[in-house]
Amino acid sequence: MMKIYRYGQVPLSELLIRSVDKSGVTAAVREILEDVERRGDEALWEYTRRFDKAEIDALEVTAGELDAALAGLDGDFRRVLERAADNIRAFHRRELEQLGGFRMELPGGGYLGMKVTPMEKVGLCIPGRTAAYPSTVLMTAIPARLAGCRELVMVSPPGPDGKQPAAILAAARIAGVDRVFRLGGAQGVAALAFGTQSVPKVDKIVGPGSAYVAEAKRQVYGRVDIDSIAGPSEILVVADGMSDPVFVAADLLSQAEHDVLSAAVLITDSPALAEAVQREVERQLAALPRESIARPSIENNGKIILTEDLLTAVEAANALAPEHLELCVEDPAPFLERVTNAGSVFLGRYCPEALGDYLAGPNHTLPTGGGARFSSPLGVYDFVKRTQYSFYTADELADVSADIARFALQEGLEGHARSALVRFDKGVIP
């Protein structure tokens, strides 16, 4: 049962899970990465047999298999996938308006600026088997495609029959993924980071996964870019006394069913709502197919916090910087103005977190573990590079060369000073 606390009774640091025990993971992942880098495809075949218990005919999924998966998909679900893809494209297409670069003119004829260039190759890590999420295919591939990336390469583990879920492959087709490989785990990350005989090396790897996938992304960062290292899912609901406890309980359980480490927290100024949600969570848990996952999540990590008022509740939310924040209040707009740290915010009584997971359009790949204090949801901007440029005329450089030299000499870098002065035969300023 979710416990009820008064605000301040429990340290904020204990409200949301902020780390995962990685005992044994780091060394195991390092061994896999080194092996894939050394042996390439041979290692990938071996790890697929060992970890996925799968015998496969080829590492790469053919275009025909992708087309067949899309054609064979249930008609209603295909319609939902395509509707979600349209909404995600529409939302992320607006981000393109912010990525135009700029150029500023200097008085003497020179200019400065910045150009924006898409990354060439992006790798998508997509969970498979029992945690097959076609929504994650759409959320990772569509922004990358809109950004103009030349090639999208997806890895997703096969089941023991050597196949991947049709919904995953169909989503890849709808989202415009170029190549799909039957690979998962740390070995899939290694293949994307280093390249093998079959798998191309990419510039950035995005997408969620197990502790092994997260640790592999951490270890290859620097060889390639990554989006983030995702932790357990989090939801924080701020609700007033007029909220329906049935709605609130359902929203809390929507995240608790992800993982036994997921965290679901309600902050409210209403003791009556707190008690009603406590009872309702128990009622709904008993009928939840994933109760075996959701119950330990709720009992170990679920909490209800009572505050004096809703403004204090929002202050607590900002301190926690949750992945998902629901503002279940009568007029959410003024409270949104006060939110500074959250991955994605859901406003009002009819905006459950699941809307953002699947259909609304904003991305569901979000910072966890308090990362919303300094990072952002996945978007088009994650798949482009910014390049600065400068042009000075001879007269403009002559006007500033002495100051450049003074600055360089202050830092003990005479070579820098000479490079600014040599064009004008000035020597080095004492």
Secondary structure, DSSP 8 states (H G I E B T S, - for coil): --EEEETTSS-GGGTS------TTHHHHHHHHHHHHHHHTHHHHHHHHHHHS----S-SEE-HHHHHHHHHTS-HHHHHHHHHHHHHHHHHHHHHGGG---EEEE-TTS-EEEEEEEE-SEEEEE---GGG--HHHHHHHHHHHHHHT-SEEEEEE---TTS---HHHHHHHHHHT--EEEE--HHHHHHHHHH--SSS---SEEE----HHHHHHHHHHBTTBEES----S-EEEEEE-TTS-HHHHHHHHHHHHTT-TT-EEEEEES-HHHHHHHHHHHHHHHTT-TTHHHHHHHHHHH-EEEE-SSHHHHHHHHHHH--SEEEEESS--HHHHHH--S-SEEEESTT--HHHHHHTSSS------TTGGGT-----GGGGEEEEEEEE--HHHHHHHHHHHHHHHHHTT-HHHHHHHHGGGT-----
